Amino acid sequence: MPPLDVPEGDPFGPHNLPYGVFSLGSDAGSDSGSGTDSGSGTGSGPADRRIGVRLGDHVLDAGAAATALGSPYAALLTRPTLNPLLAAGRTAWSDVRRALTAWVTVHRDTVAPFLYPLSSVTLHLPFEVADYVDFYSSEHHARNVGQIFRPDAEDSLTPNWKHLPIGYHGRSGTVVVSGTDVVRPSGQRKAPTDPAPVFGPSVRLDIEAEVGFVIGVPSPQGTSVPLTDFRDHVFGLCLLNDWSARDIQAWEYVPLGPFLGKSFATSVSAWITPLDALDEARVAPPERTHPLLPYLDDSADAMDEPGGYDLRISISVNGHTVSEPPFSSMYWTAAQQLAQMTVNGASLRTGDLYGSGTVSGPSPDQRGSLLELTWNGREPFELPDGKRSFLEDGDLVTLTAWAPGPNGVRVGLGEVSGRIVSGPIASGQVGSGPIVSG
């Protein structure tokens, strides 16, 4: 079948067209196993990188196609990163998307030479990450965590949870593209019964299945972004895995929150799905049970469109599905998170990334972290090679997702995967303990 003739119903057909950055060369391929979301591509420099658009199991060199067709947006598409396109704004995003759709459906003969099989390219981090913020916006996840760690509390949610989207600022420099190995972090940990902390590799290494939102248009410091301006600033979304060392996190987080237990790695998909590809997936968020302050009020009469997204996520460990969290159950929406992030006057920058927080649903098979799936290690799950409470060296975690699209077709989101590998221990440190899953 010619590359432009994608099979009917392909989730990466002309209705989707997510953006990425790729290069040609012998370092193509990855541990993800699919050839579609490859590793960090350290074998090529920025000058070799090109903006690509995914079509089925191929990638279109968007810059070469734009140049051949005399597009006024060729200058944005012949760059080694998506950042200039992100900064161009909503009108340019819509124009470029319309042009790409025409190129792969009408101008097929012209663009056909610029298509490459995904298995022949290396995919890179598609944009330069500016700041990174992560939220805590699934009520099911928050209640599960509250019940695990505060079983005697009258309410499993903290008093502020229903009033504002809770978040923290993470480390943008350790955001990596899908397929990049994740080195097991080391740090201090102390169990409640231990007399003193010890140093060593995390023995409670976890995942967090999330959705990341990518900022295009910046905002000035001292201003805030209202809910209704969400689509003027956010270019698109991707799957995100916020790896978490639960034992390091538990010892360090009081009173300032996550630090080394989170900052060692955050994996994102190599493909950014534009918001315009997800219009059919918009849904109303769960019913609000507490009155919201005006800047967070997303009631029907305050919004032009519903704030939620119907994304169906699957989590697999070593190729075996362990959970399927529904993003439509998220209490706080991406627009509310953006409003909260800027309400104090904090500025946005092109390339800012913010994570939804762990996505969990109401049933046990919809939990978005191993912490919940195993109830803090007390209820291990079965894999063909044995039980797991937390991740072991060599484990490969993959997140995939799809959303409803036009005329019943699915919109695929690029997968995000990472394999756990052992890391070096600081010299002179003792008490590291074995790497086990409990």
Secondary structure by P-SEA (a helix, b strand, c coil): ccccccccccccccccccccccccccccccccccccccccccccccccbbbbbbcccbbbaaaaaaaaaccccccccccccccccccccaaaaaaaaaaaaaaaccccccccccccccccccccccccccbbbbbbccaaaaaaaaaaccccccccccccccccbbbbbbbccccccccccccbbbbbbbcccccccccccccccccccbbbbbbcbbbccccccccccccccccbbbbbbbccaaaaaaacccccccccccccbbbbbccccccccccccccccccccccccccccccccccccccccbbbbbbbccccccbbbbcccccccaaaaaaaaccccccccccbbbbccbbbccccccccccccccccccbbbbccccccccccccbbbbbbbcccccccbbbbccccbbbbbbbbcccccccccccccc
